[in-house]
């Protein structure tokens, strides 16, 4: 696994990414990636030191990680264990009382591929357990890539705005 550094490329040799957000759980753990072209100072600061709020919505076979960083609006990132490359798949570990899963948040300038902000936060015990349980349940239900895309589209039809997802979600905190 590559070591991420502010001011360096997120992925060696890659200098452009589509704008958007991605949540991933793999052998590297939990990672939330924000790809924003020419992020403003307020967005960089929100990732680096803003208040972090998270939510979890399971809609059919899709897990949505919902998040709000500082003054930024609520956003969402769909996830399926089945879209993670097989060699990178990992089973979530049990969460002990008073412990939480670590979420690494990375802000990447989508126009240059350069890491602009990094932050790791520990999710609270209850939220971490709910997230891990959702991933374990998802592991029991294989889904084809096209079915994943269709399920994501159906969820966005049901919840046209992320705030609609937030109102139906489990909201978590940080340790």
N, C-alpha and C positions, 0 to 999 in steps of 0.2 A: 504494500500500500504506500502510495506517495505521501510525503509530508507536505501539507498545505502551508503556504506562507502568504501573508498580505504583500501585494506588489508583484507576485509571481503568477505565472499561468496556472489556472486550475487544472488543466490537462495539458501536459507537455505537447507542444506542436499544434495545439488547437487554439485559434484566436477569435472564433465566433461561435455563438450559441443562439438558438431562438430564445426570445424573451419568454419568461414564465417561471413557474415554481415547480419543484419536484421534491417529494418526500420519498425516501428509500430506506429500507431496512435490509441489510446484507451482513456478510461476515465482518464488515467494518463498523457495524452498529447502526444507529439511527442517524440519518442525515437529512437536513432540510436545505435545499439549494434554491437560492433566488437569483435568477438571471435577469438583470435589469441593464438596459443600455444606458451608459453614462449616468450612473446613479448619483443623485444629489447628496450633499452633505447630510441632510436630514435623514435620508434613507440609510446611509452608512452609519450614522449615529444611532438610529433605531435598532439596527442589528447589533452594533457593538455594545450599547449600554441601555437601550430602551426596555421598558417593562415587557416581559414576554407572557402572553396568554396563549393557551392551547385548547383545542377542542378535538373531539373524536366523533365521527359519524360513520356508522357502518350502513351502507345502502346496498342491499343485495350482496353481490360478491366483491364489492369495492369498499375499501377503507379510505375515508377522507381525513387527512390531518388538517385541522383548521388552526390558524394562528394569527395573532396580532402582535406586531412588534412596535413598541413605542406608539407614536401618533399615526402610524400607517393604518390603513383600513384592514379589516379582517380579510384573510385570503385562505385559499384551500389548495390542497395538493392530493390528487387521487393516488391510490397505491394498491397493487396486488403483488403478493409474494411470487406469483407465477410469472410475472414479467421481469423479475430479477434473473440475470443469467444463472443458469444452473450451478456453475462452479462457485458462484458468490452467495448462494442461498444459505441461510443460517436459521436455526430454530431459536426463538427467543428463550432466554434463561428465566427461571423463576425470580421473582422480586421479593426480597426479604422485607420484613417490617422495618419501616424507617428508611428504606432505600428507594432509589428511583432510577429509571433508565436515563442514560446520558444522551442528549440530543445535540448534535453538532449542527450549527447554523452557519451557512457559507453564503456570502453575497459576492456574486461574480458579475463583472461588467460584461454583458452579453456582446458588446461591440468589440471588445479586445481580448476576452478570455482571462482577464486579470482578476485575481481575488482582491476584493476591496474591504471585506470585513469577515472576521471569524469569531465565533462564540460558541461555547459549550455550556449547556444548562442541564441541570438534573431535574427531571420531571418528578412530580410527587408520586408517592407509593400507589395510591388508588388509581391514578390516571395511567401509570406505567403498567400496572396489572391489567387494566382494561385494554390497553393498546396491545400488550403481549397476547392476551386471550383472543383478541380479534384476529391477530396474525396467525395464531395457532389454529383457530377455526377456519381461516381462509386456506391454510395449508391442506386441509382435508377436502377441499372442493376445487379441483383443477379447473382452469378457465383458459380458453383459447384466446389469442391476441385480439381477434375480431370481436369475440364476445365481451372481452374487457372494454374495448372501445365503445361498443353498443351500450354496455352497462353504465359507463361514465356519461355518455350522452343522455341516457334516460334519467340519471340522477340530476344532471344539469337542467333537464326539462322540469323535473319535479321541484327542484330548488333553483330558481332562476338567478338568485343572488346569494353570495356566500353568507350573508347575515341570516337568510332563511335556514341554511344548514346549521349555523351556530345555535339558533333557537331550538333545533331538534337534537342537539349534540350533548355529549358528556363534556363538561368543561373541566379542565385540570389546572393545576398550579405547579409551582416549582418548589423544590425542597429548600 
